[in-house]
Amino acid sequence: MIVSYDNRLKEATLSATNEDINRPITNVIHNFLELAFFSETTSSEITIVFDETESLDHIAFDYHNLDSMIIEFYDIFDNLLHTETITVIEDCNFHIWNTIDNVKTVVITAETYSSEMYIGGISMGEYFEFPYFTQSIKGEIKLGSTLSISAGGQASGNSKKNLESYSLNFSYIDNNVVNDIKYYLDFINKIPHFVNFYEDANDYFKPFYGVITTGTIPKPKRRLSTWNWDFSLTYQEVR
């Protein structure tokens, strides 16, 4: 399980060609996907200039109608460091690569076969990798009629789509990773972000954009001669 918890686009200057001025490129870093960035044509070149050089190992995006995406990474001297090409199929994508260091500028060329292009949310940075959870994900649908509210402040059903919710349990977590998990939980409190529950099996279970609604604080347990930790998390979808 990997998470895109620290979106570096929030520390960058964003611009885009063919931008609909009423639905600008800055909408891709808004908490709600369906606010969305729209291009007035079938394509857009999105330029991301970071305040400082960054290390990047993934891109996650959702609520879009893209058919393809080419991502170019440049250093502070505008030298091309790397190019990633993504043929977009799924609604929610979490695409990873070997870490690229010293990135100052990213140029994304995105295209669609529709009359106008849109993207709801984009996140880039360095992902955090969780230990595998010890039980299958337990999922449920938050029906619109219940008007349940996510920690992101969104009511289920208000985007004409019932919000999904998933619970996970983690056991036997080593001491050397529990502090990183605590940091993640503190950092991401009530902030919607991208989660890839099964990064090696996205045909089975797609990536997910949501927020932590409930959880248990990691607690130490002594098993035989070793101390390790148990905790649980519940994610609710945000649109």
TORVEX-206088 format. One record per atom (N, C-alpha, C, CB): x, y, z; residue in one letter. Coordinates in steps of 0.02 Angstrom, whole numbers, plus 32768, in hexadecimal, padded with zeros to 4 digits. Glycine has a CB too. Example, Ala and Ser with C-alpha at 12.3 -4.5 7.8 and 13.67 -1.06 7.14 Angstrom:
TORVEX-206088
82947EE48186A 82677F1F8186A 82947F5B8186A 82357F2081C4A 82827F908162S 82AC7FCB8165S 82858002818AS 82C07FE2811ES 
***
This chain:
TORVEX-206088
802A7FC48000M 800080008000M 802C803E8000M 7FD08000803DM 801F806C7FD2I 804580AB7FCEI 801580E67FCDI 807380AC7F8FI 802C811F7FE7V 8002815A7FEBV 802881977FD0V 7FEA81678034V 800481C27FAES 801F82027F97S 800982377FC9S 800882147F4ES 803082407FFEY 801782668037Y 803082AF8038Y 802B82448077Y 806582BE8013D 808383028015D 8087831C7FCED 80CA83008037D 8050833B7FB7N 804C83507F71N 8078838D7F66N 800383607F5FN 80AF83847F40R 80DF83BB7F36R 80C583F07F06R 8120839F7F1DR 808E83E17EE2L 807184147EB7L 8056844F7EDFL 803983F57E8DL 804984447F1FK 8031847A7F4AK 806984AC7F5AK 8014845D7F8AK 80A784997F4BE 80E184C57F54E 80FF84D77F11E 811684A47F82E 80D484E27EDFA 80EC84EE7E9BA 80C085227E79A 80ED84AD7E72A 80D9853D7E41T 80B2856A7E17T 809885427DDCT 80DC85A87DFFT 805685437DD1L 8036851C7D9DL 801D854A7D65L 7FFD84F27DB9L 802585347D26S 800885567CEDS 7FF585227CB9S 803A858B7CD0S 7FC885357C8CA 7FB085057C5AA 7F9A852A7C1BA 7F7784DB7C76A 7FA6850A7BE2T 7F8C85257BA4T 7F4285127B9CT 7FB5850B7B67T 7F1F85387B74N 7ED8852B7B64N 7EAC85297BA3N 7ED184E97B3EN 7EBF854F7BD5E 7E9D854D7C16E 7E5985717C12E 7EC8856E7C4BE 7E2685517C2DD 7DE685727C38D 7DEE859E7C75D 7DAB853D7C42D 7DE885E07C6CI 7DF7860E7CA3I 7DC886067CDEI 7DF586557C8AI 7D8E85E97CD3N 7D5F85DD7D09N 7D6D859D7D2FN 7D1885DC7CEEN 7D9585717D11R 7DA885327D31R 7DF385277D27R 7D7E84F67D13R 7E1C854D7D4CP 7E6485527D40P 7E8B85147D57P 7E7F858F7D62P 7ECB85147D44I 7EF684DB7D53I 7F0184D37D9EI 7F3984E47D31I 7EFC85097DC5T 7F0485037E0ET 7ECF84D87E2ET 7F0585487E2ET 7E9984CA7E0AN 7E65849E7E26N 7E7E84577E31N 7E29849C7DF7N 7EB684437E11V 7ECE83FE7E1AV 7EEC83F27E5EV 7F0283EE7DE5V 7EF784267E85I 7F11841C7ECAI 7EDB842D7EFEI 7F5084477ED6I 7E9E84377EE8H 7E6784417F16H 7E5483FE7F35H 7E2984617EF3H 7E3983FE7F72N 7E2883C07F95N 7DF283987F71N 7E1283CF7FDBN 7DC483BA7F4EF 7D8D83977F2DF 7D9C838F7EE3F 7D4B83BD7F37F 7D9A83517ECBL 7DAC83417E87L 7D7F83637E54L 7DAB82F77E7CL 7D3F83657E62E 7D1083797E2FE 7D0D83C47E23E 7CCC83617E41E 7D3583EB7E48L 7D3F84307E36L 7D6284347DF2L 7D6884567E6DL 7D99840E7DEBA 7DB983FD7DABA 7DD584387D83A 7D8883DA7D80A 7E0B84297D60F 7E2884547D2CF 7E0D843F7CE8F 7E7684517D2DF 7DF9846F7CC0F 7DE084617C7CF 7E0A84857C48F 7D9684767C76F 7E1A84617C13S 7E38847F7BD8S 7E01848C7BA5S 7E7084517BBAS 7E0884C27B7FE 7DD584D37B4DE 7DDC84A97B0DE 7DD9851D7B3CE 7E1284817B09T 7E1D84577ACFT 7E2A840F7AE6T 7E5884717AA4T 7E4283E67AB8T 7E4E83A07AC7T 7E9183927AEAT 7E4A83787A88T 7EB883C77AF6S 7EFA83BC7B15S 7F0E83F87B3ES 7F2F83AD7ADFS 7F4183EE7B67S 7F5E84257B8DS 7FA584137BA0S 7F3384357BCCS 7FD184457BA0E 8015843D7BB9E 8018845F7BFDE 804A845B7B88E 802084377C31I 8020844F7C76I 806884557C8DI 7FF8841E7CA4I 807A84907CA5T 80BE849D7CBCT 80BD84A67D08T 80DD84DA7C99T 80E984827D29I 80EE84847D72I 8136849A7D84I 80DD843E7D93I 813C84D37DA4V 817E84EC7DB9V 818084EC7E05V 818C85347D9CV 81AC84C37E21F 81B084BD7E6AF 81D884F67E88F 81D0847A7E7DF 81C785087EC6D 81EC853C7EE9D 823585277EF5D 81CA854D7F2CD 823E84E77F06E 828084CA7F0FE 828384897EE5E 829084BB7F5BE 82C084717ED8T 82C484327EB4T 82A683FA7EDET 830E84227EA2T 828783CA7EBCE 826383957EDEE 827B83507EC6E 8218839C7ED1E 826E831E7EF0S 827682D77EDDS 823182BB7ED3S 829E82AF7F13S 8225829C7E99L 81E282847E87L 81E5823A7E73L 81C582AE7E4DL 81B482147E8AD 81B281CD7E76D 816D81B67E61D 81CA81A37EAFD 813D81E57E59H 80FA81CF7E44H 80CF820A7E2FH 80D781A87E7CH 809A81FA7E0CI 806382287E00I 802282037E0DI 806682467DB7I 7FF382257E2DA 7FB082097E37A 7F7E823C7E1EA 7FA481F77E83A 7F4A82247DFCF 7F1682527DE3F 7ED4822D7DDCF 7F2C82727D9FF 7E9E82547DE0D 7E5B82377DE0D 7E2982687DC4D 7E4682207E27D 7DED82507DB4Y 7DB682767D97Y 7DCF829B7D59Y 7D9982A87DCBY 7DD582777D22H 7DF282927CE5H 7DD4826E7CA9H 7E3F828C7CE6H 7DE382887C6EN 7DD182667C30N 7E0C825F7C01N 7D98828B7C0CN 7E4882557C1EL 7E8682517BF8L 7E8D820F7BD3L 7EC1825C7C26L 7EAD82137B9AD 7EC081D77B75D 7F0B81CB7B77D 7EA981DE7B2CD 7F3281FF7B81S 7F7A81F77B85S 7F9982317BABS 7F9A81F17B3FS 7FD482247BC6M 7FF982577BEBM 8043824B7BE2M 7FE582557C37M 806782807BCFI 80B1827E7BCBI 80CC82AE7BFFI 80CA82917B82I 80F982967C2AI 811482BE7C60I 815F82C67C56I 8104829E7CA6I 817683047C53E 81BD83137C4AE 81D783367C89E 81C9833F7C0AE 821283217C9FF 8230833B7CDCF 827083607CCAF 823E83027D0FF 8276839D7CE5Y 82B083C77CD5Y 82D283DE7D15Y 829B84057CABY 831583E87D11D 833984027D4BD 8339844E7D4AD 838183E77D4CD 835E846D7D77I 835E84B57D7EI 837B84D87D41I 838484CA7DBCI 83A284B37D19F 83C084CF7CDCF 839984BD7C9DF 840984B67CD5F 835C84A47CA7D 8330848F7C70D 834A84547C48D 832484C97C42D 8375842C7C67N 838A83ED7C48N 835483B87C53N 83CF83D67C64N 834483937C1FL 8313835D7C25L 833083237C4DL 82FB83457BE0L 831083127C85L 832882DB7CAFL 830882987C9EL 831B82EC7CF8L 82C8829A7C8CH 82A4825B7C83H 8261826A7C62H 829982367CC7H 824682387C3FT 8203823E7C21T 81DB82007C32T 820882477BD4T 819D820A7C49E 816F81D47C56E 813381DB7C27E 815781D47CA0E 811E81A37C08T 80E381A27BDDT 80AF81747BFCT 80F5818B7B95T 8073818F7C05I 803D81697C24I 800381657BF3I 8026818A7C67I 7FEE81287BE5T 7FB0811E7BC0T 7F7981157BF3T 7FB580E07B8FT 7F4D81457BF7V 7F1D81497C2DV 7EE1811D7C1EV 7F0881917C39V 7ED080F17C4DI 7E9680C67C46I 7E6680CF7C80I 7EAB807C7C40I 7E8180CC7CBDE 7E5680CC7CF8E 7E4381137D0DE 7E7980A97D31E 7E0C81177D33D 7DF681587D4DD 7E2981747D7DD 7DB181517D6FD 7E3E814B7DADC 7E6F81607DDFC 7EB1813C7DD0C 7E5781507E27C 7EE681637DC7N 7F2881487DB5N 7F5B81587DEBN 7F3F81637D71N 7F8781287DF8F 7FBF81337E26F 7FFB81137E03F 7FB281137E6EF 8022813D7DE1H 805881267DB5H 809B81357DD7H 805481477D6FH 80C781027DDFI 8106810B7E02I 814180FE7DD3I 810A80DC7E3EI 817C81197DE6W 81BA810F7DC1W 81F381147DF3W 81C281447D87W 823081047DDCN 826A810C7E07N 827381567E16N 82AA80F07DE5N 828781667E54T 828B81AB7E6BT 82B681D67E3CT 82A681AE7EB2T 829B82107E2AI 82C082417E02I 82D0827B7E30I 829682597DC4I 831082897E39D 832682BF7E66D 833283007E40D 836682A97E8BD 833583367E66N 834883787E4CN 831883927E16N 838D83767E31N 82D883847E1FV 82A7839B7DEEV 829083E27E00V 826A836A7DECV 8296840F7DD1K 827F84547DDAK 823E84617DB4K 82B584847DC3K 823784437D79T 81FD84507D4FT 81E2840E7D33T 820E84807D15T 81A084087D32V 817F83CF7D12V 814F83EA7CDDV 815983A37D47V 815183CC7CA2V 812383DE7C6CV 80F983A17C5BV 814983F97C2DV 80B783A77C64I 808983717C55I 806183827C17I 805983647C92I 806583587BE4T 803C83607BA9T 8004832D7BADT 806683577B66T 7FC783457BB6A 7F8D83197BC0A 7F5D83217B86A 7F6A83297C03A 7F4082E97B70E 7F1382EA7B37E 7ED682BE7B43E 7F3782D37AF8E 7E9F82D07B20T 7E6282A97B22T 7E4382A87ADCT 7E3082C77B55T 7E1882767AD0Y 7DF482747A92Y 7DB182997A97Y 7DE7822C7A7DY 7DA082B17AD2S 7D6382D77ADBS 7D6C831F7AC2S 7D4D82D67B25S 7D3683447AC1S 7D3983887AA6S 7D5D83B87AD5S 7CF383A17A99S 7D5C83AA7B16E 7D8383D17B46E 7D9F83A37B7BE 7D5784087B66E 7DDA83B47B93M 7DFE838A7BC2M 7DF483A37C09M 7E4983897BB1M 7DF183757C39Y 7DED838A7C7FY 7E1483597CABY 7DA4838E7C96Y 7E2E83747CE3I 7E51834D7D17I 7E3A83677D5BI 7EA083517D10I 7E24833A7D86G 7E0C834F7DC7G 7E42835C7DFAG 7DDE831C7DE1G 7E7483307DFEG 7EA883387E31G 7EE883167E1CG 7E91831B7E72G 7F2183357E2CI 7F6383197E1EI 7F8E831F7E5DI 7F86833E7DE2I 7FB482EA7E6BS 7FE382EB7EA3S 802582CE7E8CS 7FC782C47EE0S 805B82EF7E9FM 809F82D67E90M 80CA82DF7ECEM 80BE82FA7E53M 80FC82B57ED5G 812A82BA7F0DG 814E82787F17G 810582CE7F4DG 815B82677F56E 817882267F68E 814482017F91E 81BB822F7F8FE 813281C67F7BY 80FE81A17F9FY 811881827FDFY 80E1816B7F72Y 80EA8175800DF 80FA8152804BF 80DF810B8045F 80DB81768089F 810880DA8056E 80F580948050E 80E480778094E 812E806C802EE 80A7805E8099F 8090803D80D6F 80A47FF380D5F 8043804380DDF 80A87FD48110P 80A97F8B8113P 80667F7280F8P 80B67F72815CP 80657F3480E0Y 80267F1880C8Y 7FF67F0E8102Y 80317ED680A3Y 7FB77F1F80F6F 7F847F138129F 7F787EC8812FF 7F427F388118F 7F5F7EB38169T 7F5E7E6C817AT 7F1C7E4A8168T 7F6C7E6381C2T 7EEA7E718154Q 7EAA7E538141Q 7E927E748101Q 7E767E5C8179Q 7E637E5480DES 7E477E7280A2S 7E247EB380B3S 7E167E418081S 7E247EE18082I 7E017F20808CI 7DB77F148096I 7E0E7F4F8051I 7D9A7F3780C6K 7D527F3580D0K 7D347F7580B4K 7D3F7F2C811CK 7D0B7F6E8081G 7CEF7FA98060G 7CA57FB08069G 7CFF7FA78017G 7C8D7FEE8064E 7C467FFB8067E 7C37803A803FE 7C2D800280B1E 7BF88043802DI 7BE2807D800AI 7BBF80AC803BI 7BB3806A7FCFI 7BD380EC803AK 7BB1811E8062K 7B79813B8038K 7BE38157807AK 7B3D81238041L 7B0581378017L 7AF581818020L 7AC8810D8027L 7AE381A17FE7G 7AD481E87FE9G 7A9C81F98018G 7AC381FF7FA5G 7A6D81CB8022S 7A3481D9804DS 7A4781E18096S 7A0081A38046S 7A8281C680A8T 7A9881CC80EET 7AB8821080FCT 7AC9819580FFT 7ACD823380C6L 7AED827480CDL 7B28827280FDL 7ABB82A880E4L 7B4E823C80FBS 7B8982388126S 7BBD826A810CS 7BA681F08127S 7BE58284813AI 7C1782B78129I 7C5C82998132I 7C0E82F68155I 7C8682A180FFS 7CCB828A8106S 7CF482BD812DS 7CEA827D80C0S 7D2F82A88143A 7D5A82D78167A 7D72830F8139A 7D9682B28184A 7D6B830580F7G 7D7B833A80C8G 7D44836D80C1G 7D8B831D8086G 7D0C836380E3G 7CD5839380E2G 7CA4838880AAG 7CF083D680DDG 7CA3834D808CQ 7C77833F8053Q 7C41830E8067Q 7CA083258017Q 7C03831D8054A 7BCB82F08061A 7BC682BC802AA 7B8A83188068A 7BBB827E803DS 7BB4824A800BS 7B7682577FE1S 7BB08204802CS 7B7C824A7FA2G 7B4382537F74G 7B3E82987F57G 7B0582437F98G 7B6382CA7F70N 7B5B830D7F55N 7B7D83157F11N 7B7583407F86N 7BA382E47EFCS 7BC182E77EB9S 7BA182B37E8CS 7C0D82DC7EBES 7B64829E7E9DK 7B3E826C7E77K 7B6282297E76K 7B3382857E30K 7B8A821D7EA9K 7BAD81DD7EAFK 7BB381CD7EF8K 7BF481E07E8DK 7B9C81917F0BN 7BA4817C7F51N 7BEE81747F62N 7B7D813B7F5EN 7C01818A7F9CL 7C4781877FB1L 7C5781427FCEL 7C5781BE7FE3L 7C9081267FB9E 7CA680E57FD2E 7CD180EE8010E 7CCD80BF7F9CE 7CD280BB803BS 7CF980BD8078S 7D1B807A8082S 7CCC80CF80B5S 7D5A807A8099Y 7D81803D80A1Y 7DA5803D80E4Y 7DB380348068Y 7DA280038107S 7DC37FFB8147S 7DFC7FC98141S 7D917FE5817ES 7E347FD88161L 7E6F7FAE815EL 7E8B7FA381A4L 7EA57FCD8130L 7EA47F6781B0N 7EC57F5781EFN 7F0F7F4581E2N 7EA17F1D8213N 7F3A7F5E820DF 7F827F508208F 7F997F308249F 7FAA7F9281F8F 7FC17EFB8243S 7FDB7ED9827ES 80257EC88274S 7FB37E99828DS 80477EBD82ACY 808D7EA882ACY 80BA7EDB8289Y 80947E64828AY 80AD7F1C8294I 80D47F508275I 81147F5A829CI 80AB7F928270I 814D7F5B8279D 818E7F62829AD 81977FA782B8D 81C67F538269D 81C07FAA82ECN 81CF7FE9830CN 81EE801C82DDN 81FC7FDE8347N 8216800482ADN 823B80328282N 820F8056824FN 8271800C825FN 81D180438248V 81A580678218V 816A8089823BV 818B803681E4V 815E807A827AV 81238095829AV 812780E182A2V 8119807582DEV 816380FD82ADN 8169814582B2N 815981688270N 81AF815882C9N 816D81488238D 815C816481F6D 8110816381ECD 817E813C81BED 80EF812E8203I 80A6812A81FEI 808581608228I 808D80E48213I 809D816B8264K 8081819F828FK 808A81E4826EK 80A3819F82D4K 80C481EF824FY 80CF822F822DY 809E823881F4Y 811782338212Y 8093820381CDY 806382068196Y 801E821681B0Y 806281C38170Y 800881F581E6L 7FC582008201L 7FBD8248821AL 7FB881CF823AL 7FF182648238D 7FEE82AA824FD 7FEE82DA8214D 802982BA827DD 801782CC81E2F 802082F981A8F 7FE082FC817FF 805A82E2817DF 7FBE82C48176I 7F8882BF8146I 7F4482C88168I 7F8A827D8123I 7F4282DB81A6N 7F0382E181CBN 7ECF830B81A6N 7F1082FE8210N 7E9882EC8192K 7E5F830D8172K 7E6F8329812DK 7E458344819EK 7EA78316810EI 7EB9832E80CCI 7EAD82F58099I 7F02834680C9I 7E8282FF8068P 7E7882CB8034P 7EB982BE800EP 7E4082DF8003P 7EC6827E7FFDH 7F02826C7FD9H 7EF882297FB5H 7F3F82688009H 7F2782177F8BF 7F2381DA7F63F 7F41819F7F88F 7F4681E47F20F 7F1E81667F84V 7F3381287FA5V 7F3180F07F71V 7F0681177FE3V 7F6580C87F6FN 7F67808D7F43N 7F6D80507F70N 7FA380917F0FN 7F3380307F7FF 7F327FF97FAEF 7F5A7FBD7F95F 7EEA7FE57FBCF 7F557FAF7F54Y 7F777F767F36Y 7FA07F8E7EFBY 7F457F3E7F20Y 7FDC7FA97F08E 80027FC87ED2E 80187F977E9CE 803F7FEA7EEEE 801A7F577EADD 802E7F247E7DD 7FF37F017E5CD 805A7EF17E9ED 7FB67F187E6BA 7F7B7EF57E51A 7F417F267E46A 7F657EBE7E82A 7F4F7F5A7E1FN 7F1B7F8C7E14N 7EE37F747DE6N 7F3A7FCA7DF6N 7EEE7F3C7DC3D 7EB67F1E7D9ED 7E827F027DCFD 7ED07EE77D6FD 7E997EF07E0AY 7E6D7ED47E3DY 7E4D7F0A7E67Y 7E947EA47E6BY 7E747F3D7E78F 7E5A7F727EA4F 7E7B7FB47E90F 7E687F617EF0F 7E527FE27E79K 7E6B80227E5EK 7E8380507E96K 7E3480447E35K 7EB1807E7E85P 7EC380B27EB5P 7E8680DA7ECBP 7EF880E17E97P 7E8F81027EFFF 7E56811F7F22F 7E6981657F3AF 7E4180F27F5FF 7E3A81947F35Y 7E4581D87F4FY 7E1481E37F89Y 7E3A820E7F16Y 7E3081EE7FC4G 7E0481F47FFEG 7E2882128039G 7DE881B18010G 7E09820C8073V 7E21822A80B0V 7E1881F880E9V 7DFC826D80BFV 7E4481FA811AI 7E3E81CF8155I 7E0681EB8181I 7E8181CA817CI 7DD581C2818FT 7D9D81D881B9T 7DA481BF8201T 7D5B81C2819CT 7DBB8181820AT 7DC48165824CT 7E03813A824CT 7D87813C8263T 7E1B812C8287G 7E558101828DG 7E6780F682D6G 7E90811E8267G 7E9480C982E2T 7EAE80BE8325T 7EF780D28328T 7EA48075833BT 7F0B80EE8360I 7F5180FF8369I 7F7A80BF836DI 7F5A812A83AAI 7FB480BC8349P 7FDD8080834FP 7FED806F8398P 801D80898328P 7FE0803083ABK 7FEA801B83EFK 801C7FE183F1K 7FA88005840FK 804B7FE48420P 807D7FAE8424P 80617F6F8444P 80BA7FC6844CP 80767F368429K 80647EF58446K 80A37ECA8448K 802B7ED2841EK 80A87EA5847FR 80E17E778486R 80CB7E32846FR 80FD7E7684CFR 80ED7E19843DR 80DF7DD68424R 811F7DAD8429R 80C47DD883DAR 811C7D7A8454L 81587D538464L 818C7D838480L 81747D2D8426L 81C67D898461S 81FB7DB4847CS 82007DF78457S 823E7D90847AS 81CF7E05842CT 81D47E408400T 81997E6F840AT 81D87E2C83B6T 81A87EB1840AW 81737EE3840CW 81647EF983C5W 81897F208438W 81247EFC83B3N 810F7F198374N 80CB7F3B837DN 810C7EE4833CN 80AE7F538346W 80777F83834CW 803B7F6E8321W 808F7FC88337W 7FFF7F808339D 7FC17F758314D 7F9B7FB8830ED 7F947F408338D 7F797FC182D6F 7F4C7FFB82CFF 7F1C7FEF8295F 7F75803C82C4F 7EEB801B828ES 7EBA80158257S 7EAB805A823CS 7E797FF28270S 7E93805C81FCL 7E82809A81DBL 7E42809181B3L 7EBC80B381AEL 7E1B80C581ACT 7DE280C5817FT 7DE881018151T 7D9E80C681A6T 7DE580F48110Y 7DE8812980DDY 7DA2813280BFY 7E1B811880A5Y 7D8E817080B4Q 7D50817E8090Q 7D6081A68052Q 7D1E81A480BCQ 7D408194801CE 7D4A81B57FDCE 7D3581FF7FDEE 7D2381927FA5E 7D5A82287FBAV 7D4A826E7FB1V 7D49827C7F67V 7D7D829D7FD7V 7D16829E7F50R 7D0F82AE7F08R 7D1682F87EFCR 7CCC82967EEER 
***
